[in-house]
Amino acid sequence: MSKKKNNQRIVYSTNPDFLPYDDSTENEVETLLPGQQKLIISLDKKQRKGKKVTLIANFAGTENDLKELGKTLKSKCGVGGSVKDGEILIQGDFRQKVKELLESDGYKCKLSGG
């Protein structure tokens, strides 16, 4: 099934106040300041063949800002990782180091699990 927009069937309107439907329904969320964010740092090894991964979750902001933060953390830890589904994944157990790095940038962090 395909989703139809409300105004999709309108072909032409003589109403001078008519506004065609707006495709910009996906508004990008503004990135909160570091001091307003509460990031959760945890260790995960599920479905990773026993390898440990440090997860950073609860980032409130744009996808580009999340990727930039992930890139910075990976470089400062000297390891690989990725950004998926709104989370930053850092290869290895770097919970304490990541917490220190984020707090030095002004983020509020909480260690979870492990």
MMTF fields as JSON, N, C-alpha, C and O atoms, coordinates in Angstrom:
{
  "mmtfVersion": "1.0.0",
  "mmtfProducer": "UNKNOWN",
  "numBonds": 455,
  "numAtoms": 456,
  "numGroups": 114,
  "numChains": 1,
  "numModels": 1,
  "chainsPerModel": [1],
  "groupsPerChain": [114],
  "chainIdList": ["A"],
  "bondAtomList": [4, 2, 8, 6, 12, 10, 16, 14, 20, 18, 24, 22, 28, 26, 32, 30, 36, 34, 40, 38, 44, 42, 48, 46, 52, 50, 56, 54, 60, 58, 64, 62, 68, 66, 72, 70, 76, 74, 80, 78, 84, 82, 88, 86, 92, 90, 96, 94, 100, 98, 104, 102, 108, 106, 112, 110, 116, 114, 120, 118, 124, 122, 128, 126, 132, 130, 136, 134, 140, 138, 144, 142, 148, 146, 152, 150, 156, 154, 160, 158, 164, 162, 168, 166, 172, 170, 176, 174, 180, 178, 184, 182, 188, 186, 192, 190, 196, 194, 200, 198, 204, 202, 208, 206, 212, 210, 216, 214, 220, 218, 224, 222, 228, 226, 232, 230, 236, 234, 240, 238, 244, 242, 248, 246, 252, 250, 256, 254, 260, 258, 264, 262, 268, 266, 272, 270, 276, 274, 280, 278, 284, 282, 288, 286, 292, 290, 296, 294, 300, 298, 304, 302, 308, 306, 312, 310, 316, 314, 320, 318, 324, 322, 328, 326, 332, 330, 336, 334, 340, 338, 344, 342, 348, 346, 352, 350, 356, 354, 360, 358, 364, 362, 368, 366, 372, 370, 376, 374, 380, 378, 384, 382, 388, 386, 392, 390, 396, 394, 400, 398, 404, 402, 408, 406, 412, 410, 416, 414, 420, 418, 424, 422, 428, 426, 432, 430, 436, 434, 440, 438, 444, 442, 448, 446, 452, 450],
  "bondOrderList": [1, 1, 1, 1, 1, 1, 1, 1, 1, 1, 1, 1, 1, 1, 1, 1, 1, 1, 1, 1, 1, 1, 1, 1, 1, 1, 1, 1, 1, 1, 1, 1, 1, 1, 1, 1, 1, 1, 1, 1, 1, 1, 1, 1, 1, 1, 1, 1, 1, 1, 1, 1, 1, 1, 1, 1, 1, 1, 1, 1, 1, 1, 1, 1, 1, 1, 1, 1, 1, 1, 1, 1, 1, 1, 1, 1, 1, 1, 1, 1, 1, 1, 1, 1, 1, 1, 1, 1, 1, 1, 1, 1, 1, 1, 1, 1, 1, 1, 1, 1, 1, 1, 1, 1, 1, 1, 1, 1, 1, 1, 1, 1, 1],
  "groupList": [{"groupName": "MET", "atomNameList": ["N", "CA", "C", "O"], "elementList": ["N", "C", "C", "O"], "formalChargeList": [0, 0, 0, 0], "bondAtomList": [1, 0, 2, 1, 3, 2], "bondOrderList": [1, 1, 2], "singleLetterCode": "M", "chemCompType": "L-PEPTIDE LINKING"}, {"groupName": "SER", "atomNameList": ["N", "CA", "C", "O"], "elementList": ["N", "C", "C", "O"], "formalChargeList": [0, 0, 0, 0], "bondAtomList": [1, 0, 2, 1, 3, 2], "bondOrderList": [1, 1, 2], "singleLetterCode": "S", "chemCompType": "L-PEPTIDE LINKING"}, {"groupName": "LYS", "atomNameList": ["N", "CA", "C", "O"], "elementList": ["N", "C", "C", "O"], "formalChargeList": [0, 0, 0, 0], "bondAtomList": [1, 0, 2, 1, 3, 2], "bondOrderList": [1, 1, 2], "singleLetterCode": "K", "chemCompType": "L-PEPTIDE LINKING"}, {"groupName": "ASN", "atomNameList": ["N", "CA", "C", "O"], "elementList": ["N", "C", "C", "O"], "formalChargeList": [0, 0, 0, 0], "bondAtomList": [1, 0, 2, 1, 3, 2], "bondOrderList": [1, 1, 2], "singleLetterCode": "N", "chemCompType": "L-PEPTIDE LINKING"}, {"groupName": "GLN", "atomNameList": ["N", "CA", "C", "O"], "elementList": ["N", "C", "C", "O"], "formalChargeList": [0, 0, 0, 0], "bondAtomList": [1, 0, 2, 1, 3, 2], "bondOrderList": [1, 1, 2], "singleLetterCode": "Q", "chemCompType": "L-PEPTIDE LINKING"}, {"groupName": "ARG", "atomNameList": ["N", "CA", "C", "O"], "elementList": ["N", "C", "C", "O"], "formalChargeList": [0, 0, 0, 0], "bondAtomList": [1, 0, 2, 1, 3, 2], "bondOrderList": [1, 1, 2], "singleLetterCode": "R", "chemCompType": "L-PEPTIDE LINKING"}, {"groupName": "ILE", "atomNameList": ["N", "CA", "C", "O"], "elementList": ["N", "C", "C", "O"], "formalChargeList": [0, 0, 0, 0], "bondAtomList": [1, 0, 2, 1, 3, 2], "bondOrderList": [1, 1, 2], "singleLetterCode": "I", "chemCompType": "L-PEPTIDE LINKING"}, {"groupName": "VAL", "atomNameList": ["N", "CA", "C", "O"], "elementList": ["N", "C", "C", "O"], "formalChargeList": [0, 0, 0, 0], "bondAtomList": [1, 0, 2, 1, 3, 2], "bondOrderList": [1, 1, 2], "singleLetterCode": "V", "chemCompType": "L-PEPTIDE LINKING"}, {"groupName": "TYR", "atomNameList": ["N", "CA", "C", "O"], "elementList": ["N", "C", "C", "O"], "formalChargeList": [0, 0, 0, 0], "bondAtomList": [1, 0, 2, 1, 3, 2], "bondOrderList": [1, 1, 2], "singleLetterCode": "Y", "chemCompType": "L-PEPTIDE LINKING"}, {"groupName": "THR", "atomNameList": ["N", "CA", "C", "O"], "elementList": ["N", "C", "C", "O"], "formalChargeList": [0, 0, 0, 0], "bondAtomList": [1, 0, 2, 1, 3, 2], "bondOrderList": [1, 1, 2], "singleLetterCode": "T", "chemCompType": "L-PEPTIDE LINKING"}, {"groupName": "PRO", "atomNameList": ["N", "CA", "C", "O"], "elementList": ["N", "C", "C", "O"], "formalChargeList": [0, 0, 0, 0], "bondAtomList": [1, 0, 2, 1, 3, 2], "bondOrderList": [1, 1, 2], "singleLetterCode": "P", "chemCompType": "L-PEPTIDE LINKING"}, {"groupName": "ASP", "atomNameList": ["N", "CA", "C", "O"], "elementList": ["N", "C", "C", "O"], "formalChargeList": [0, 0, 0, 0], "bondAtomList": [1, 0, 2, 1, 3, 2], "bondOrderList": [1, 1, 2], "singleLetterCode": "D", "chemCompType": "L-PEPTIDE LINKING"}, {"groupName": "PHE", "atomNameList": ["N", "CA", "C", "O"], "elementList": ["N", "C", "C", "O"], "formalChargeList": [0, 0, 0, 0], "bondAtomList": [1, 0, 2, 1, 3, 2], "bondOrderList": [1, 1, 2], "singleLetterCode": "F", "chemCompType": "L-PEPTIDE LINKING"}, {"groupName": "LEU", "atomNameList": ["N", "CA", "C", "O"], "elementList": ["N", "C", "C", "O"], "formalChargeList": [0, 0, 0, 0], "bondAtomList": [1, 0, 2, 1, 3, 2], "bondOrderList": [1, 1, 2], "singleLetterCode": "L", "chemCompType": "L-PEPTIDE LINKING"}, {"groupName": "GLU", "atomNameList": ["N", "CA", "C", "O"], "elementList": ["N", "C", "C", "O"], "formalChargeList": [0, 0, 0, 0], "bondAtomList": [1, 0, 2, 1, 3, 2], "bondOrderList": [1, 1, 2], "singleLetterCode": "E", "chemCompType": "L-PEPTIDE LINKING"}, {"groupName": "GLY", "atomNameList": ["N", "CA", "C", "O"], "elementList": ["N", "C", "C", "O"], "formalChargeList": [0, 0, 0, 0], "bondAtomList": [1, 0, 2, 1, 3, 2], "bondOrderList": [1, 1, 2], "singleLetterCode": "G", "chemCompType": "PEPTIDE LINKING"}, {"groupName": "ALA", "atomNameList": ["N", "CA", "C", "O"], "elementList": ["N", "C", "C", "O"], "formalChargeList": [0, 0, 0, 0], "bondAtomList": [1, 0, 2, 1, 3, 2], "bondOrderList": [1, 1, 2], "singleLetterCode": "A", "chemCompType": "L-PEPTIDE LINKING"}, {"groupName": "CYS", "atomNameList": ["N", "CA", "C", "O"], "elementList": ["N", "C", "C", "O"], "formalChargeList": [0, 0, 0, 0], "bondAtomList": [1, 0, 2, 1, 3, 2], "bondOrderList": [1, 1, 2], "singleLetterCode": "C", "chemCompType": "L-PEPTIDE LINKING"}],
  "groupTypeList": [0, 1, 2, 2, 2, 3, 3, 4, 5, 6, 7, 8, 1, 9, 3, 10, 11, 12, 13, 10, 8, 11, 11, 1, 9, 14, 3, 14, 7, 14, 9, 13, 13, 10, 15, 4, 4, 2, 13, 6, 6, 1, 13, 11, 2, 2, 4, 5, 2, 15, 2, 2, 7, 9, 13, 6, 16, 3, 12, 16, 15, 9, 14, 3, 11, 13, 2, 14, 13, 15, 2, 9, 13, 2, 1, 2, 17, 15, 7, 15, 15, 1, 7, 2, 11, 15, 14, 6, 13, 6, 4, 15, 11, 12, 5, 4, 2, 7, 2, 14, 13, 13, 14, 1, 11, 15, 8, 2, 17, 2, 13, 1, 15, 15],
  "groupIdList": [1, 2, 3, 4, 5, 6, 7, 8, 9, 10, 11, 12, 13, 14, 15, 16, 17, 18, 19, 20, 21, 22, 23, 24, 25, 26, 27, 28, 29, 30, 31, 32, 33, 34, 35, 36, 37, 38, 39, 40, 41, 42, 43, 44, 45, 46, 47, 48, 49, 50, 51, 52, 53, 54, 55, 56, 57, 58, 59, 60, 61, 62, 63, 64, 65, 66, 67, 68, 69, 70, 71, 72, 73, 74, 75, 76, 77, 78, 79, 80, 81, 82, 83, 84, 85, 86, 87, 88, 89, 90, 91, 92, 93, 94, 95, 96, 97, 98, 99, 100, 101, 102, 103, 104, 105, 106, 107, 108, 109, 110, 111, 112, 113, 114],
  "secStructList": [7, 7, 7, 7, 7, 6, 6, 6, 6, 7, 7, 7, 7, 7, 7, 6, 6, 7, 7, 7, 7, 7, 1, 6, 6, 7, 7, 7, 7, 7, 7, 7, 7, 4, 4, 4, 7, 3, 3, 3, 3, 3, 3, 3, 7, 6, 6, 6, 6, 6, 7, 7, 3, 3, 3, 3, 3, 7, 7, 7, 1, 7, 2, 2, 2, 2, 2, 2, 2, 2, 2, 2, 2, 2, 2, 2, 2, 6, 1, 7, 3, 3, 3, 3, 6, 6, 3, 3, 3, 3, 3, 5, 7, 7, 2, 2, 2, 2, 2, 2, 2, 2, 2, 2, 6, 6, 7, 3, 3, 3, 3, 3, 7, 7],
  "xCoordList": [0.828, 0.0, 0.872, 1.899, 0.448, 1.194, 0.426, -0.803, 1.172, 0.551, 0.252, 1.11, -0.954, -1.329, -1.421, -1.874, -0.991, -1.086, -2.495, -3.202, -2.9, -4.253, -4.577, -5.681, -3.67, -3.924, -3.471, -3.359, -3.215, -2.627, -3.573, -3.113, -4.867, -5.826, -6.155, -6.859, -5.674, -5.965, -5.086, -3.861, -5.735, -5.006, -4.772, -3.683, -5.812, -5.703, -6.67, -7.77, -6.278, -7.149, -7.2, -6.174, -8.414, -8.57, -8.556, -8.618, -8.477, -8.454, -7.106, -6.065, -7.113, -5.831, -5.105, -3.899, -5.842, -5.223, -4.749, -4.23, -4.917, -4.549, -3.034, -2.295, -2.592, -1.172, -0.991, -1.603, -0.174, 0.046, 0.655, 1.266, 0.479, 0.997, 2.493, 3.206, 2.941, 4.342, 5.089, 4.686, 6.168, 6.97, 7.951, 8.601, 8.071, 9.07, 8.516, 8.699, 7.839, 7.284, 8.372, 8.179, 9.493, 10.593, 11.492, 12.418, 11.223, 12.041, 13.233, 13.078, 14.41, 15.639, 15.67, 15.448, 15.942, 15.995, 17.277, 18.346, 17.158, 18.353, 19.164, 18.606, 20.464, 21.333, 21.345, 21.583, 21.084, 21.123, 22.567, 23.491, 22.75, 24.094, 24.602, 23.799, 25.919, 26.457, 25.96, 25.693, 25.835, 25.395, 23.941, 23.526, 23.166, 21.753, 21.516, 20.383, 22.582, 22.433, 22.889, 23.862, 22.192, 22.539, 22.805, 21.876, 24.059, 24.438, 24.612, 25.061, 24.252, 24.397, 25.496, 25.435, 26.501, 27.633, 27.529, 27.437, 27.546, 27.429, 28.338, 28.853, 28.523, 29.328, 28.39, 27.478, 28.607, 27.737, 28.589, 29.59, 28.19, 28.871, 27.867, 28.25, 26.593, 25.562, 25.631, 25.823, 25.481, 25.482, 26.73, 26.68, 27.843, 29.106, 30.214, 31.396, 29.825, 30.762, 31.705, 32.888, 31.178, 31.961, 32.843, 33.48, 32.897, 33.736, 32.996, 31.784, 33.746, 33.153, 33.077, 33.967, 31.998, 31.781, 31.253, 30.35, 31.808, 31.305, 30.219, 30.451, 29.02, 27.888, 27.642, 27.663, 27.409, 27.028, 25.644, 25.48, 24.64, 23.254, 22.675, 23.304, 21.471, 20.684, 21.185, 20.931, 21.879, 22.316, 21.109, 20.378, 20.895, 19.77, 20.32, 20.871, 20.161, 20.663, 20.625, 20.017, 21.27, 21.271, 22.187, 23.096, 21.922, 22.721, 24.168, 25.095, 24.366, 25.721, 26.514, 27.701, 25.861, 26.548, 26.894, 27.943, 26.004, 26.266, 27.473, 28.344, 27.518, 28.646, 29.954, 31.0, 29.886, 31.085, 31.592, 32.796, 30.672, 31.065, 31.661, 32.659, 31.047, 31.568, 32.97, 33.841, 33.18, 34.497, 35.554, 36.67, 35.184, 36.106, 36.466, 37.638, 35.456, 35.704, 36.563, 37.477, 36.274, 37.074, 38.529, 39.44, 38.738, 40.104, 40.852, 42.032, 40.168, 40.827, 41.09, 42.019, 40.27, 40.498, 41.456, 41.981, 41.685, 42.604, 42.081, 42.857, 40.749, 40.143, 39.072, 38.767, 38.513, 37.44, 36.091, 35.98, 35.084, 33.725, 32.794, 33.181, 31.557, 30.591, 29.469, 29.403, 28.59, 27.398, 26.207, 26.052, 25.357, 24.194, 22.994, 23.12, 21.846, 20.576, 20.626, 20.076, 21.264, 21.322, 22.287, 22.246, 23.151, 24.129, 25.538, 25.737, 26.496, 27.899, 28.475, 28.319, 29.14, 29.771, 31.279, 31.805, 31.966, 33.432, 33.936, 33.516, 34.831, 35.325, 36.171, 37.108, 35.828, 36.581, 35.887, 34.875, 36.453, 35.9, 36.605, 37.661, 36.014, 36.57, 35.589, 35.574, 34.768, 33.731, 34.307, 33.825, 35.325, 35.872, 36.515, 36.317, 37.281, 37.947, 36.917, 37.054, 35.88, 34.837, 34.104, 33.791, 33.834, 33.163, 33.993, 33.462, 35.29, 36.178, 36.23, 36.199, 36.309, 36.361, 35.07, 35.107, 33.928, 32.643, 32.433, 31.932, 32.814, 32.651, 33.561, 33.201, 34.742, 35.634, 35.054, 35.4, 34.171, 33.494, 32.19, 31.498, 31.853, 30.672, 29.437, 28.397, 29.511, 28.358, 28.158, 29.115, 26.911, 26.605, 26.528, 25.834, 27.225, 27.31, 26.948, 27.107, 26.462, 26.144, 26.635, 26.298, 27.43, 27.875, 26.76, 26.138, 26.511, 25.421, 25.881, 26.648, 25.427, 25.721, 27.193, 28.02, 27.485, 28.88, 29.438, 30.637],
  "yCoordList": [-1.178, 0.0, 1.241, 1.303, 2.212, 3.46, 4.522, 4.569, 5.365, 6.441, 7.597, 7.999, 8.13, 9.259, 10.512, 10.479, 11.604, 12.886, 13.421, 13.054, 14.281, 14.817, 15.558, 15.41, 16.334, 17.17, 16.516, 17.201, 15.263, 14.617, 14.61, 14.601, 14.614, 14.523, 15.866, 15.9, 16.97, 18.279, 18.485, 18.379, 18.782, 18.99, 20.476, 20.896, 21.262, 22.703, 23.408, 22.91, 24.558, 25.319, 26.764, 27.357, 27.333, 28.744, 29.625, 30.85, 29.017, 29.755, 30.458, 29.8, 31.802, 32.508, 32.243, 32.467, 31.766, 31.469, 30.021, 29.618, 29.242, 27.827, 27.682, 28.312, 26.842, 26.525, 25.051, 24.192, 24.754, 23.323, 22.622, 23.253, 21.318, 20.575, 20.754, 20.922, 20.715, 20.993, 19.688, 18.878, 19.48, 18.257, 18.338, 17.342, 19.476, 19.633, 19.228, 19.946, 18.082, 17.612, 17.052, 16.971, 16.671, 16.146, 17.294, 17.665, 17.85, 18.937, 18.354, 17.509, 18.815, 18.366, 18.943, 20.138, 18.103, 18.529, 19.318, 18.93, 20.435, 21.204, 20.491, 19.875, 20.578, 19.945, 20.758, 21.966, 20.081, 20.739, 21.033, 20.371, 22.025, 22.327, 21.162, 20.448, 20.954, 19.828, 19.78, 18.697, 20.92, 20.951, 20.539, 20.215, 20.552, 20.18, 18.709, 18.231, 17.996, 16.602, 15.654, 15.928, 14.551, 13.514, 12.234, 11.495, 11.983, 10.819, 9.597, 9.701, 8.445, 7.184, 6.376, 6.11, 5.989, 5.219, 3.809, 3.625, 2.814, 1.429, 0.52, 0.9, -0.675, -1.695, -2.736, -3.196, -3.112, -4.089, -5.134, -4.808, -6.392, -7.451, -8.44, -9.516, -8.086, -8.948, -8.89, -7.817, -10.002, -10.131, -9.535, -9.019, -9.604, -9.076, -10.113, -9.772, -11.369, -12.486, -12.34, -12.668, -11.847, -11.731, -10.509, -10.29, -9.7, -8.503, -7.379, -7.222, -6.599, -5.514, -4.228, -3.918, -3.502, -2.226, -1.229, -1.55, -0.029, 1.04, 1.781, 2.267, 1.867, 2.548, 3.886, 3.985, 4.911, 6.217, 6.507, 6.619, 6.63, 6.814, 8.099, 8.763, 8.433, 9.585, 10.917, 11.951, 10.935, 12.193, 12.879, 12.263, 14.143, 14.901, 15.93, 16.955, 15.64, 16.583, 16.025, 14.984, 16.712, 16.323, 15.117, 14.839, 14.437, 13.267, 13.673, 12.945, 14.831, 15.294, 15.591, 15.273, 16.201, 16.485, 15.195, 15.096, 14.214, 12.915, 12.246, 11.707, 12.285, 11.693, 12.41, 11.775, 13.721, 14.497, 14.142, 13.996, 14.003, 13.61, 12.2, 11.943, 11.286, 9.923, 9.91, 9.179, 10.71, 10.794, 11.292, 10.775, 12.305, 12.858, 11.818, 11.651, 11.114, 10.106, 8.963, 8.505, 8.497, 7.414, 7.833, 7.054, 9.056, 9.519, 9.681, 9.34, 10.202, 10.401, 9.073, 8.972, 8.052, 6.734, 5.899, 4.889, 6.311, 5.6, 4.26, 3.337, 4.149, 2.891, 3.176, 4.331, 2.113, 2.233, 2.299, 2.239, 2.422, 2.467, 2.961, 3.079, 3.251, 3.735, 4.471, 4.51, 5.052, 5.716, 5.044, 5.102, 4.4, 3.686, 3.918, 3.932, 4.099, 4.186, 5.18, 4.909, 6.31, 7.336, 7.04, 7.709, 6.054, 5.695, 5.716, 5.475, 6.01, 5.953, 4.657, 4.359, 3.881, 2.63, 2.8, 3.147, 2.556, 2.621, 1.214, 0.602, 0.694, -0.666, -0.753, 0.022, -1.71, -1.924, -1.305, -0.616, -1.567, -1.046, 0.259, 0.255, 1.377, 2.704, 3.569, 4.79, 2.94, 3.678, 4.839, 5.967, 4.572, 5.618, 6.737, 7.914, 6.378, 7.391, 8.238, 9.459, 7.588, 8.311, 9.256, 10.39, 8.786, 9.624, 10.871, 11.981, 10.689, 11.819, 12.794, 14.008, 12.264, 13.12, 13.92, 15.119, 13.253, 13.938, 14.983, 16.074, 14.656, 15.609, 16.82, 17.932, 16.61, 17.746, 18.671, 19.851, 18.132, 18.945, 19.539, 20.257, 19.242, 19.835, 18.958, 19.395, 17.734, 16.827, 16.234, 16.045, 15.945, 15.205, 13.746, 13.404, 12.875, 11.464, 10.561, 10.923, 9.392, 8.382, 7.036, 6.635, 6.339, 4.993, 4.021, 4.11, 3.096, 2.142, 0.737, 0.568, -0.268, -1.675, -2.009, -1.213, -3.246, -3.545, -4.595, -4.866],
  "zCoordList": [0.0, 0.0, 0.0, 0.676, -0.761, -0.774, -0.002, -0.029, 0.678, 1.436, 0.495, -0.291, 0.573, -0.275, 0.568, 1.712, -0.005, 0.68, 0.519, -0.42, 1.423, 1.405, 0.116, -0.408, -0.4, -1.574, -2.868, -3.885, -2.865, -4.034, -5.231, -6.373, -4.997, -6.094, -6.728, -7.738, -6.174, -6.734, -7.956, -7.886, -9.08, -10.318, -10.55, -10.943, -10.299, -10.529, -9.596, -9.353, -9.071, -8.196, -8.659, -8.993, -8.676, -9.033, -7.789, -7.895, -6.627, -5.373, -5.233, -5.218, -5.131, -5.026, -3.697, -3.594, -2.681, -1.388, -1.283, -0.241, -2.335, -2.297, -2.225, -2.981, -1.305, -1.197, -1.534, -0.898, -2.509, -2.815, -1.614, -0.751, -1.571, -0.418, -0.299, -1.289, 0.923, 1.239, 1.464, 2.299, 0.731, 0.876, 2.043, 2.361, 2.675, 3.729, 5.094, 6.077, 5.156, 6.424, 7.33, 8.543, 6.772, 7.57, 7.996, 7.275, 9.158, 9.667, 10.415, 11.296, 10.054, 10.715, 12.126, 12.324, 13.08, 14.473, 14.691, 14.22, 15.413, 15.728, 16.801, 17.709, 16.69, 17.666, 18.949, 18.933, 20.061, 21.358, 21.736, 21.263, 22.585, 23.08, 23.925, 24.525, 23.986, 24.759, 26.208, 26.727, 26.857, 28.245, 28.44, 29.552, 27.352, 27.426, 27.091, 27.146, 26.744, 26.339, 27.434, 28.137, 27.576, 28.551, 27.754, 27.429, 27.448, 26.649, 27.537, 28.678, 27.002, 27.724, 27.044, 25.843, 27.827, 27.312, 27.878, 29.092, 26.994, 27.447, 26.639, 25.587, 27.148, 26.48, 25.913, 26.6, 24.66, 24.013, 23.319, 22.682, 23.444, 22.689, 22.114, 21.653, 22.137, 21.568, 20.043, 19.47, 19.407, 17.947, 17.316, 16.199, 18.024, 17.497, 17.603, 17.635, 17.657, 17.736, 18.933, 18.837, 20.062, 21.279, 21.375, 22.405, 20.318, 20.348, 21.057, 20.909, 21.832, 22.61, 21.786, 20.994, 21.996, 21.321, 22.341, 23.113, 22.35, 23.208, 22.442, 21.335, 23.043, 22.408, 23.09, 24.317, 22.282, 22.81, 22.24, 21.025, 23.128, 22.701, 23.285, 24.11, 22.844, 23.318, 22.775, 23.394, 21.656, 21.062, 20.439, 19.664, 20.769, 20.217, 19.243, 19.645, 17.947, 16.957, 15.557, 15.307, 14.653, 13.25, 13.019, 13.801, 11.954, 11.587, 11.312, 11.668, 10.679, 10.386, 11.652, 11.731, 12.648, 13.909, 14.65, 15.285, 14.563, 15.181, 14.52, 15.204, 13.194, 12.463, 12.806, 12.941, 12.942, 13.277, 14.675, 14.883, 15.63, 16.981, 16.975, 17.648, 16.213, 16.095, 15.509, 15.98, 14.492, 13.845, 14.832, 14.879, 15.619, 16.616, 17.667, 18.004, 18.188, 19.226, 18.7, 19.386, 17.477, 16.897, 16.751, 17.031, 16.314, 16.104, 17.429, 17.519, 18.466, 19.766, 20.481, 21.282, 20.192, 20.792, 19.944, 20.414, 18.706, 17.829, 17.353, 17.101, 17.228, 16.788, 15.743, 15.444, 15.199, 14.228, 14.909, 16.134, 14.09, 14.601, 13.518, 12.355, 13.907, 12.936, 13.648, 14.876, 12.845, 13.351, 12.694, 11.474, 13.502, 12.979, 13.875, 15.099, 13.275, 14.0, 15.153, 16.22, 14.963, 15.995, 17.13, 18.163, 16.958, 17.985, 17.392, 16.202, 18.249, 17.847, 18.389, 19.573, 17.538, 17.938, 17.839, 16.782, 18.936, 18.981, 19.278, 20.26, 18.438, 18.627, 19.887, 20.075, 20.751, 21.986, 23.191, 23.063, 24.358, 25.607, 25.953, 26.586, 25.533, 25.765, 26.551, 26.393, 27.399, 28.124, 28.93, 28.824, 29.727, 30.6, 29.789, 30.09, 28.764, 27.941, 27.197, 27.12, 26.646, 25.92, 26.873, 26.511, 28.086, 29.082, 29.38, 29.417, 29.591, 29.87, 28.693, 28.89, 27.468, 26.284, 26.123, 25.845, 26.3, 26.145, 27.234, 26.96, 28.466, 29.566, 29.383, 29.77, 28.793, 28.546, 27.469, 27.41, 26.619, 25.605, 26.132, 25.411, 27.388, 27.996, 28.027, 28.52, 27.519, 27.531, 28.923, 29.674, 29.251, 30.468, 30.076, 29.119, 30.791, 30.423, 31.596, 32.762, 31.253, 32.247, 31.729, 30.615, 32.538, 32.185, 32.512, 33.571, 31.604, 31.8, 31.436, 30.488, 32.17, 31.842, 31.946, 32.393, 31.503, 31.395, 32.207, 32.127]
}
